[in-house]
Amino acid sequence: MFLTRRHQALQDLVTGTCVIVHTPHAVPSYHVTTERAPDWMSGAPPAGRRVVVVILYLFAIFVAWVAIVGSVSRECVMADRCGLAETAVLSVGFWTPVT
């Protein structure tokens, strides 16, 4: 919603829809926004560059997650015999060993 002129979400872009409020006075002002000016993205990096940067960030997060979870011993994962440090690492990696 932060990337389009009409504040459209991904599902709106895919289906070609847009929310139109027929009675804006009946809705709280923080729920109603106006369409952005046509030049609202002037000065921003090109779309291709923004996409590449987002993909690189996601890849870096994935690599960090693999490094965190990969630092846990096989015994901890398979036999549920984890030390305090391994339990902490697994909780950071949002993964629970098999019980």
N, C-alpha and C positions, 0 to 999 in steps of 0.2 A: 504494500500500500504506500510505502514511502518512495517508490521508484517510478510511479506513473503520474501523468498530469491529472488524471481523474481519480486518483487515490484508489485504483483498482487492485484487488488482491489477485493472486495467481489464478484461482479458479474463475474469477471474472474475466481475466485476459483469455483463458482457454475457451470459455463459453461465449465470450463477446458480450457480457452483460455489464450493467452499471446500475447502482442504486440511485433512484431519484426520489427525493422526499417531496411529496405533494403539499404537505402542510408544515413547512419549516418552523413556523411559530409555535407549533404544538410539541416540538422536540427540543430538548435542552441544547443550548448553543454549542456545547462541546461535542455533540454528535453530528453536527452539520458542518461541512467544509465546502468551499467553493473550488471550482476548477482552477488549476494553476495557470499562470501565464504561459504562452507558447515558448518563451525563452527561459523558462525556469531552470534549465540545466546548462545554460550557457556558462562556459568556463570550467565545466566538469570534464574529467578525462573521457575519452571515447568509450562507448559501450563495450567493445571488445576487450579493452584493457581492464575495465571494471570486472568483467566476467572472469578473465584470467586471474586477477588478484583474488577474487572470491574462491576460485577453484584451488589456488595455491594455499590459501588460509585453511580450507577444509582438508587438504592433503596434509598440511603440517599438523593439524589437530589429530588426524588419523594416525600419523607416524608417532606422535607423542603418546597417544593412547596405546598403540602396539608396544612401544618401548616400556611403558609403565606396566602393562599386563604381562609382557614378555619377560619381565625381570623376576617373576614369581617362579618358584621351583615346581617341577613336575609333581613331586610328592605332595605339595600343598594343594595343587589343583585336583589330582586324582584321588588321593587318600584323605583329603581334608585335614592334614596335619600342618597347619600354618603357624608360623611364628607371629609375634606381635607386629613386626615390620611388614611381613607379607600380608597380613590382614589389613593393615593400613593402606598398603599399595592397592590391594583389591578394592577397598572401599573408595579410593580415589578414582580407580578405573571403572567404577560402577559395575562390578562383576562379582558374583558370589561363587565360591568354589562348590563343586559337586559334592553333595552329602550322601 
